[in-house]
Amino acid sequence: MLAGCGAPDQSQAFDAARAALAAGDTRTALIHVHNLLRSDPDHIEGRLLRAEISLAMDDGALAEKDLQRVLDLGVSSDDIVIRLGEAMLLQNAFGHLIADIHTGATNDDSTRARILLLRGDAYLGLERLDSAEQAFRDVADMDPGSPHALAGLGRVAFSRGHPDLALGFLSRARAMAPGDVDILRAYARFHLEAGNLDTAKEAFNEALAARPEGRLGQQNFATLSGLFETHMRLGEVDAAGELAEQALAGSPGHPLAHYLMGEHAVRTGNPLQAAEHLQRTLSALPYHLGALSQLGLLSLEQQRFDLAESYLRQALALDEDNANLRMQLARTLLAQREGDTALEILAPITRDASESPEMQALLGGATRLSHKHSGWLDYFEQAAASDPDNTYWQLELARAYLAAGEPDEGLAVLATIPRSVDIADPLDRLLLEAHRRRGDFQAALAAGVALHKRDPDNSSLELLIGEIHLDAGNQAAARSVMEQVMDSGPADAETLLFAGQVELRSGAHDAAERYFQSAHSLQPDNLKAITSLAVLARRQGNVGQAINIFEGARETNPGSLLPLVGLVSLYLQQDNVQRAYETAQQAVQLHTDDPRALLALGATQMRREEYRDAIATLEDASIHARDAALIHAALAHAFRAADRERDALFSMQRAIRLAPHKIEYAVVAIELSLTLKKYDDAEQLARQVIAANPESAEGHRLLGETLMAQGKFVVAAQAFAAAATADPSEANTIRQFRALARAGSGDAERVLRDRLEAHSGDWRVRQALAGLLHRKGAYVEAIEHYQQILQLAPDNAMVMNNLAVLYKLTDDERALEMAQRAHDHSPHIGNFTDTLGWLLVQNGQTTRGNALLRKAVQQLPTAPEIRYHLAAGLAQSGEVDEARVLLSSLVASEQPFDEITEARSLLEQIGQ
């Protein structure tokens, strides 16, 4: 024995391992060796035996560990070096092998040849073809009859794209060593990769017949794997399955047999069985590249992204040059919205895979999430262009357009895709989403109905159709969907939540609460149910209850964003801005790039009047969610608050493109366009609102406001009349009246009187009529209307002020008392201060009157009539010099006002 410690129990363990191997029980042998090395880690023969077992099971990592330990203990031999190289090849540690396994340490030609063959294999793995060829030629120079050198040169030729030359080398090697299983396997592998599947199958079977067993009596899994792959490519799925079962039966529990079973389960669509077998492989071979890769892909398909990332990163560490692994890991990272990391993973293969449409799509998705530049859509367009006949990439391009907030472009792409059974579902889902985003709910419903016809038992599709009905405002149709789904069987949480939304839209808050509570009982951690209950409590005015609900959700879901965002909104509603701000900051700390957290923080910054900070925050949010209309609208409001109207209009236009059915966005955009005097844009947008919502008054109102700003009073009156027809409200009547009055139409008064005849309690309409009569000189009737208004709205200070003026004009002694009431009610209103002060001066009370008039001038410094009243009061009280200065400045300014003639006359009286 090489080991100097020959304790009886260690010797017994070693002998037991040998006996188990002789009986073909590899698992038991491995257990004995494990126990031996735990008691004596430096047991050299134990290390060598475990390395041999590990190599037989393709566990290169464990074999390398044991062989390296033997070398570290001072034991060296050519055979150990060769086996160490084989262990490195099993791990795809090609660079490691090139660095550590070389020919300089041996003088034996046979060993040198074996090392050169290992190095040639490593160079092939690194795609360093010149070096690989040189290694194999060096072997041929040493041994011109070496079939393995010829086989190696054949593999190099095939890698260079010379299949005929490769076949020549491999055929010569096969003829020179007809029973050599490694050469037969290389020959078979060549035909497999060349697509000559029948020849590959024949050659793999010949290899199995030549040597059915590998190391230590184990089955020859390298050959079995090749034959398995050939069966699968030939479509011989059953034959592949039988081969895997035979392998498992012949080597029960062998990790590679489980790997074949797992591969078969993957290919036949049985993910649970696949995962079970592949996990068995990994439990014995934790660095098995194929098992790690397949488990990563299975986890990705099951949307278990953390687990998929873990498996794929381990696989990539074993094969860093594997482009497919890099792309699958990038897909996993994109699913977790980690764009920067995905770009880092893709960087080493970006140039080599630049023509791949999958690569282009991955680069587009990663660039979008990382915000490196705005041209991310170009990648998807290149992917679709590089394979124009592949509908998958056309669908991906349409999906990208939707993500970019461009549903029209998405629809244009979808219109070019030929409909077929294979793509009907993804095509209709994208059509549904595109039409829904455009606000074209009828077209969205058509796509939803088509989906449901193909899958009539899918309740989620029925609920989706119901949601579209709710979007369209068709509550009856939504309720019908709700009833159908609930009648079909026990309601799940998704169904209960939809039912709650239907009841909520109908105003049945108690019924909505019962549904939301039922959903919450089924799934206590369902944040949608929690949010729905909180929103309902808020609508019912129970803000405190809503806060308690969200606080509870915050404790049970400490990492969740929704409770924090909900709390921010509620705290703002309570005017608790500081607490809202602190909660929003916590949300951003936990979810740095989440646009919902940033939107919440932006809202609190707006309330704190920190407009520049709000703009920065909301711009960041808009980058992370380019297709979120709500965020662009919030950004528009922030720009507007900062007096950046052009930027505000640009952001609101973006929001409108994303959500054209949102009339409130159009309102702001039109107001901004009017501010910027972009009348044509405002009018066009108003007419678009009318076209999209012909029965709504809002579009006609917006058109009327736009026309008023342009001085087109007659057509503005027509627009307001249409608004009043759609919504016969007090406000629309007054708008129509103002347009007619500005147009000089005699119908203005008729509109007001007709309204009052039908709605005598509309005091605002009556106030407009009283003002019109006041201006016409019909003081007595105007007074009657104002007095009626005070009975309906006794605190209306404007009416009090106007009555005071009319009382003075009609010599009614109540004038001063009424003016005092108006001023007492609203002492900060300059016009009211002026009325009281002027009446006092006219009544001879100049001291108090002038004091009030000075205050009125401070409140309204640009109002010429108030400065005239003060000048008149000063002149009356003997303060002629100050009065003269005021009057001279007023007359010289040439500002028009009703009493300009009296001002000039007074200036002449007191002398210029």
Order of alpha helices (4+ residues) and beta strands (2+ residues): alpha-alpha-alpha-alpha-alpha-alpha-alpha-alpha-alpha-alpha-alpha-alpha-alpha-alpha-alpha-alpha-alpha-alpha-alpha-alpha-alpha-alpha-alpha-alpha-alpha-alpha-alpha-alpha-alpha-alpha-alpha-alpha-alpha-alpha-alpha-alpha-alpha-alpha-alpha-alpha-alpha-alpha-alpha-alpha-alpha-alpha-alpha-alpha-alpha-alpha-alpha-alpha-alpha
